[in-house]
Amino acid sequence: MASPSWVILSRKATAPAAGDDGLPQGAALSLALAAPPRVTTVKLRPTACPVDPDPACRHKSPGVLAADPSGLLLILTPPPLSERDDGELRTSRDARGVERTIRIGRVPRPRYVVCDLSSATATASPVPDPHDLIFNNDLGVIAAPGGGGRFMVVEFQTIVGGREATLLCFSSDSGKWARKKVANPLPRWMWTFSDIVSHGGKLWWVDCVAGLLACDPFADEPAVEYVQLPAGDVQHGHGCGYCAERELGSRRVVQLSDGVFRCVQMSCASHGAPKVSMRTLADPSTAEWTFEYEASFSEIWAADSYKAAGLPKKAPVLALVHPNNPDVVYFFLEQCLFGVDMRAREVVECEPLDPAKSQKKGSYSSGLVFPFELPPVFSAGSSGLSAGDGVTEALVEGLSGLSTGDAVTEAASTSTASAPSGCNIV
């Protein structure tokens, strides 16, 4: 079966118990490709991700943080159970003289690994423990100039009120973390990034309210570019301006489609049938957004295709934009993910979500999934992609020398005739 050219990748990875993962012997990672609008999920073996993570860690399940179009995936895994840290006892007195004692202990840090799916001999590289990492949802990965599986993992660090920010960078070439000082374009803004995109030799940090930050982290002195987003309809009554602006961000998606950034915004559902509009960033240097279209769900609800899909006339939740066709936008509604041709006002795809991947009512958001265009090696008819191509050995070599406590202790993959090792097609 030919693989799709792109997939809707879940941010949540899974780590089934040993023997229940369905992976071939020796494999540590599987990517079962599902044609959109079905969702593709990364599956990890306990050798790559503990089934029972340390209960004190903040991130108790694995996830895909970011991707690069060359085929790189940055994956977070929780740490395994470690020796308990007794911590430090601290005593204080309040204004009434009441004494209180608390225990300050260590919070186990997650692990990171970069998987390169760009060739038949897919590889995985652990990222050393970044002691200075803040991890506030702003960690991205970008392929190095010239490719060859080389990469950089970058975190954008800033403090509200500071005119200076820091890029904390891990280079696969040096195997070390380094810090680079950059300017903070909006010192008084509390940056909240929904996505970090690798595009055009730069990393783009996406804040769906304030705008985009972009820079080339490989430069000796990176220069940060700022692109403001179009004005939006901020809903008041949230108690503070920041909360109102973040609500606006929840009704926006900023993603690449047909090679350029698109800003999709949905109006507040309290105004009746929501309207969806799109604007295009044709030239980042001008920071001008060109209006493309606006469509009301009242028209979409009236279409025969919507009725045939059996969907209720309720306001959906924005999910993502088709990476090759900006006219098609995907939405969550109850237990379904469906695509709409916004210009034609027609439902073009609809699929019930896997019950195992379903969310609680009201918890769907665009942060659960993202579009991932597959590297050319995934296309049907690619040569040299057959089971037993020695990929297991290649991956283990790529992770050799790891000791207990490193990001990954084993990695290997499976393969099919139309996907690189480590990827199953369904």
N, C-alpha and C positions, 0 to 999 in steps of 0.2 A: 504494500500500500504506500502510495506517495505521501510524504509528510506535507503538512501545510506550510506556507511561506512565513507565517507568523502564528503566534499563540497568545492567548490571554493567560499570563502567568500569575499564579497566586503568590502573594507575599508570604503566605504561611507555608512552610515546608512541613513534612511529616516525618516522624521517626518511629515506625512500628516496632513492636517487640521482636526480639530475635526469633526467627522461624516463622513470623507472621508477615514479613515484609514482601515476600514474593520475588525477591531479587536473586539472581543466579549466585552460585557459590563464589565467594571472593569479592563480589561487587559491594561497593559502599554507597553508591549514588545512582539513582535512576530518574530519568526525565521522560515520563510517558506523554507523548505529544497528543493533544486533543484538538481537533479542528474547532475554531470559534463558531458559536459562542460558548462552547464548553470550556472549562477551566483546566489548565495544565498545572500539575503540582510536582514539585521536587520531592523525591522520597529518599531518605537517608537511612543507612543501617546504624545500629547502635555503635559500631566501630567508629563511625564518623560523628554520631550525635548520641549522647546518653539517653536511654529511655527514662531513667529516673535522675533528673538533674538536681543539682544542689538546691535545696528548698530556700536557701537564703538569697539566691540570685534573682535579679530583676526580670530577666528574660527566660521564661521556663519552657519555651518551645523554639524550634529553629525557624528561620525566615530568610527570604531573599531580600537583601537591602537595596541592591542596585545592579545595573547591567551595563555593558558596553556593546555597541553594535557588532564588534568583532567576534562576539561570542563569549565574553567574560561575564560570570555571575559572581557577585559578592554575597556570601552566605554567612549568616550568624548562627552559631549553635550555643546552647547553654552549657555551662561548665558541669563536669561530673561532680558527684558528691565528694567533698574534700574533708580533710581534718577540720574539726570544729575550731573556730577561733574564739577563745574565751573573751577576747576583747579587753577593754579597759573600763574600770568602774570610775564614774565621775559623780561627785556629790555637789549639790547646790542647795541654797535656801531661798525661799520666796520672800515677798515683802512681809509676810506674817511670821517669818522665822521657821516655817515648816521645811524640814530637810527631806530632799528627794535624791535617790541614787539611781542612776541609769547606767546601762552597759553599752559602750561604744565598740562595735565590732566591725570586721571586714565584710564588705559585700563582694562576693565572688564575681569576677568579670566574665563576660561572655567570650567565646572564641570566634575567630574569623578565618574563612578560607575563600580563596578565589579559584573558581573552576573555569577552565578554558575549554569551550566546546567547539572551537573553530576548526578542528582537524579530526581525522579518524583516530588519532592517538591523543584523545582528550586528556588533559592533565589537571591536577589540582595542586594549589600551593597554599600552605598555611601562612597566615600573617602573624608575626610575633606579637606577643602581648603588648599593647600600647598603653603604657602606664599613664600617659597624659590625656588619653582619650576621654572626651566628655560624653559622646554618643547621645546627642539630642536630635536624632532622626536626620542627620546631615552628613552621612558618610557615603561617599561615592567611589566608583572605580572607573579608570580610563586606561585604554591601551596606550602603550608608549609609541612614539613616532617610529615607524619601521616595523612595528608589529613583532612577530616572533614569539608571541605569548608573554612579552614583557608588559608590565603594567604599573600603575600607581594607585594606591588607595588614599583618599584625601578626606579630611574632616575640616569643615569651616567652623572656627571657634571665635565667638565674640561675646562681649559683655555689654549690656544695655548702657548707653551713655559713653561708650568708648569709641573714639574715632579710628582706632586701629583694631584689626582682627588678625587671626593667625590661621594659616593653613598647616595642619598637622599631616605630614605626607609620609607614606611608606612606599619605597621604591623597590620593585623586585630586583633591580640591578644591584643596589647596594645591600639589600636585605635589612635596612635600618629605617627607623623613623627620623624625620627631620622637621624643623619648624621654619616657616617662611612668613614674614610679616607682610600684611596687605592692608589696604584702606577699607574702612567700613563705610559704605555710601550713606547709610541712614543710622547714625549713632544712637538716636533715641528710639529706634524701632526694635521691638522684640521679635526677631526673626523666627518663623515657624515654617520649616520646609516640608512640603508634601512629597517631593521627589527630587532626586539628583540625577541629571541626565548628561550622558556623554555624547557630545555632538560637535562636529566641526573642529576637532582638536582641542576642545575646551570642556570643562565641567560646568554645568548650569544648575544652580541651586534654585528651586522653584518655591516661592512663597505665593500662594494663590490670592493674597491680598495686596502685598507690597510690590511684588514684581520678581524679576529674575536677576540673579547674580551670576556672572560668567568670568572665567579666567583660565589661562593655560598653566596648570600647576607644574609643568616641566620647565618653565622659564625660571631663570635665576632670580629675577625680581618680578613676580607675577603682578599684573595690573588687573584689578577687578572692574568689570563693566556692570553697569546697572541699567536695567530696562524696566520702566514702570508699566504696570498693567492698566488696561482701560478702567475708567471709573465704573463703579458698580452701585447697585441699589442696596445700600446698607440699611438693615432693619433695626430700628431703635427699640428700646424697652428691654434690653438685656442687662441693664444695671451698670454697664461701663462701656466705653467706646471700644476697648480692645475686644470684649466679648462679641459686640455687634459686628466688628470687622471679621472676626474668626467665623461667625455664622455665614457671612458672605463667602468666605473661602470654602466652606463646606458645599456651596452651590456652584463651585467652579472646578474646571479641570484645565490644566495647561500642559499640553503634550505635543510631541512631534507628529505630524501627519504629512505625508508627501514631502518630507525633507525640511519643513518649516514649522515653527511653533504656532499652535492654535490655542486660543483662549475661548473655551466654551462656558457659558454662564446660563444658569437656569433661574428664573424669577422665583420669588417666594410663593409657596403653595397657598398661603393665606389670601392671595389675590385672585383666587379662582384657578382655572386651568393654567398651569405654568407655561411660560414661554422660554424657549431655548434659542440663544443667539451664539454666533461664532464670529471671531475676529482673527485675522492672520498677521503675524509679525513678518512682513516681507523682507525688511531690512533692519537687523538689530542695531545698526549704527545710528539709525534715525529714531528708533524707539517708537515708531508709528504703527498702530494697529489698524488694519484695513477691514471694514465691515464686510462679511460674507453673506450671511442670511439670518433670518429670525423665523421661527415656526412656533405656533401655539399647539399645545397638546389637545385643545378642543378639536382641531382639524385632524390630528393623528387618531384620537379616540373615535372619530366618525368614519375612519377608513375601514374598508372591508378587511384589510390585512390585519388590523388590530383586533377586530371582532373574531377573525379566524384563529388568532393566537390564543383566544380565551382569557385575555388579560382584563383585569378590572379597571374602571375609569378612576384611577387614583394617581396622585403625583408620584413619579418614580424618583430614584436616586441616581445621579450621574455616576457612571462607572469609568468609561474611557472613550477615546476616539480611535477609529480605525486608522492604523498607521500608514495606510496607502491611499485611502479614500476619505478625505475630510468631511464628505457629506454624510457619512455614516457614524452615528454616535450610539454608544451602548449604555443601557440603563439597568439598574436593579429594580425589581418590583416583586415584593413578597418573596417567593422562592424561585424566581425566574431571572435570567439574564437575557435581554433582548436588544437587537440592533435596529435602528430606525434610519432610513434615508430621509434626512431632514428636509431636503428640497422637495422630494416627492411626497413627503408626509406618509410614508409607507413603512410598515414593519417588514424587514427583510430577513431577520433571523430571530429565533426565539428558542430557548432551551431551558428546561427545569434544571435547577442547580442540584448537584450531587448532595443528598441528605447529609453525608459526612462533612461537606464543606459549607453547609448552610449556617447562617448567623441567626442570632436572636432578633426578634422583631425590633426594628429601629436602629440596628447596629451596622447596617450596610453602608459602605462609603467607597469612594474611589481609591482609598488607601489600601484596600484589600487585594487589588489586582493591578496589573499594568501590561501594556502591549509589548511583546518581545519578538522582534523580527529575527528569524532563525538564520544562522550563517549559511553560506552557499553549500557547505558540506552536507546539510540536511536534505537537499533537493534529491528527488528520485533519480536514480541512475548514477549517482556519484561513485566513482571507482574506488576500490580498496576498502570498502566498508562492509565487511562480512564478519560474522561471528568468529571469534578466535583470532583476531588480528593482532594479538599481543598487547592489547590495550591495558589489560589488567597489570601486566608487568610494567608498562610505561607509567601508569599512575602510581604504582607502589614506589617506583624509583623516584618519581617527582616528590614523594613525601618521605623519603628515606631519612634516617637520622633523627626522627622525632622521638622525644622521650615522653614519659607520662606527664600529662599536664599541658602538652602542646595542643594546638588547635585541632589537629586530626592525627590519628595514629594509623589509619589505613585508608586507602581509597582505591577503588577499582570500578570498572564499569562493564556494562553489557552493550551489545550492539545489534543492529539490524541492517538490512541491505540498503537502507536509505537514511541512516542516521549515524552520527559518530558514536563511538563507544560511550556507554553511560546513558544512552537514550533509547528507551523503548517506545514504539509507536502503537497507539491504540486507535 
